[in-house]
């Protein structure tokens, strides 16, 4: 099985083509660029570069895996919308996966793990995992000081340093991590493509305007 993996939930623009042939996923080609302001500009060019390097076309893939966050609204929707459009155009199933799960799947540590990424506003998105990398809590958005770290020995993700634990790689989702986290889901019907924003966007539709007229039309 060939799987296209995409993630724009962090400052990393992550794209890869991953082979999944019964064992652990194996990367065929990948591009990971750290640029929090260029998700929209880089995602499709990186995907085309990956396919060219691998000697494949979009139609050769069997499925698409996309990081569903948590992540900031603007960046996250780029990956989700792109994955949905590609799936519809090419007839591929599109499987969402928690981006924190993808980091946990590749974490170079033993025992219970915390994964934390940047939520801005001096907060982190975080989730907790047992030694088998099954998520046991989260995802949540909180200040680093509010994250319960007592039962954990290591942390991964771009904000791992803020949790006062041993820091391990990776900092961002990788194509292999995304497919590893979605491996079981790839054998079933795709779940709905629902982004994990965890909080409302800053921009909101304006409310009903108040009349400037007083009673009696004055």
C-alpha positions, 0 to 999 in steps of 0.5 A, spaced: 500 500 500 502 506 498 500 512 502 500 520 501 501 523 508 500 530 509 500 535 515 500 542 516 498 542 524 505 545 526 510 550 523 512 544 519 510 543 512 510 535 512 509 531 506 511 524 504 509 518 500 510 512 505 509 504 503 505 500 508 506 492 506 504 488 512 510 491 517 512 498 519 511 503 514 517 505 510 518 512 507 519 512 499 520 520 499 519 526 503 519 533 504 519 537 511 520 544 511 519 549 517 515 555 515 509 557 519 507 562 514 507 558 508 503 552 508 499 554 503 505 555 498 509 549 500 504 543 501 502 542 493 509 543 490 512 539 496 507 533 494 509 534 487 516 533 488 515 527 493 511 524 487 517 526 482 522 523 486 519 517 488 517 515 480 509 515 482 503 519 480 497 521 485 493 516 482 498 510 484 497 512 491 492 507 495 490 512 501 491 519 504 493 520 511 492 527 514 494 530 520 487 533 523 491 537 529 490 540 534 493 546 531 492 553 529 486 554 525 489 557 519 495 552 518 491 546 519 485 547 514 490 548 509 492 540 510 485 538 511 482 542 505 488 539 500 487 532 503 479 532 502 480 535 495 485 530 493 481 524 495 475 527 491 479 528 485 483 522 485 478 517 488 482 516 494 480 514 501 482 520 506 484 518 513 485 523 519 489 522 524 491 526 531 498 529 529 500 528 536 499 521 535 504 521 529 509 524 534 508 519 539 509 514 534 516 516 532 518 518 539 525 515 541 523 514 548 521 508 553 515 508 558 510 513 558 510 519 554 507 527 553 507 530 546 506 538 546 506 542 540 505 550 540 498 553 541 500 560 541 498 565 547 503 561 551 499 555 551 501 548 548 497 542 545 498 536 549 496 529 549 499 523 554 501 516 552 502 509 555 509 505 553 505 502 547 504 509 545 496 508 546 493 515 547 491 515 554 489 523 555 488 529 551 488 532 546 488 538 551 490 546 550 493 549 556 499 553 559 505 548 560 505 549 568 498 546 568 500 540 564 500 534 569 507 531 568 508 527 574 507 520 571 511 521 565 519 521 564 519 524 557 516 529 552 516 530 545 514 535 540 516 542 539 514 545 546 517 539 549 522 543 553 517 547 556 514 541 560 521 540 564 522 532 562 527 529 558 526 531 551 526 526 545 525 526 538 521 528 533 519 535 534 514 535 528 510 530 525 513 525 520 510 522 514 512 515 517 509 517 524 502 519 520 502 513 517 504 509 523 498 512 527 493 511 522 495 504 520 489 500 524 484 506 521 487 504 514 484 497 514 477 500 515 472 506 513 475 513 513 473 517 519 470 524 518 475 529 516 474 533 523 479 538 525 481 538 532 482 546 533 480 545 541 478 553 541 474 557 537 478 562 531 480 569 533 476 572 527 468 571 529 462 574 524 460 580 527 453 580 531 447 584 529 448 591 529 444 596 534 440 601 532 442 608 533 435 611 533 432 612 539 425 611 541 420 616 537 425 616 531 430 621 535 
